[in-house]
Amino acid sequence: MPRSLKTGKSPAKRTTKVRETAADVQAIAAPSHGEIATRAYELFLQRGGHHGQHFEDWLAAERELQP
């Protein structure tokens, strides 16, 4: 595999680093399951704790937490 003249590293290693960085950014940007669940529960409480709209609360929480 050809080596870069400046760093001595193969291009594949640099590409791998870029992919890892992109995956890290994506992981940071997406809300976790726990964050969504917590926000959905807060919405449930704001509605007065009435049951039967858990799916709507979950979707609203996802929308609010998306970057």
N, C-alpha and C positions, 0 to 999 in steps of 0.2 A: 504494500500500500504506500503511495507517495507521502512523503513527509513535507510539512510546511517549512519553508526556509527560515522564517522568523522564530517560531516557537518550538520546532522539532516534534510537534504532535501531529498525529494523523488527522485528516479532515473528519473522519468518522467520530472521533472522540469529541471534537468541537460540536458536531451536529447533535451528538447524544446530550451534551450539556444544554444545548438550546432546547431540546425536547423536554428535558427534566425541568427546566425553568418554566416552560409553557404549562406543564402539568401542575407545577407548584402554584402558578398564578390562578389557574382554573380552580384548584382545590380551595384556595383562599377566597375566591369570589363566590362560590356556591355556598348557600347556607346549609348547615348540618340538619339532620333529622331532628335532633334535640332542640335546635333554635326554632325550627318551624313549629314543633309541638308546643313549645313554651309560648310562642306568639299566638297560636291557635287557642290555647287555654286562656290567655289574656283576653282575646276577643270573645270567647265564651262567657267569661266573667263580666265583660262590659255589656253584653246583651242581657245580663241579669241571671245567668246560669240556666237558661231554658234549654232543654235537651231537644235534639232532633235536627240540628243544623251543623253538626260536627264537620261534615264534608265541606260546606261553604266556608266555615271558619278556617279549615286547613288550606283551602285554595286562596283565601284572602291573605293568610299569613305568608304563603309562598310568594304571592304577588308583591307584598310589602317588602320582603327580604331579598328579592332578586336585585342584583346590581343594575 
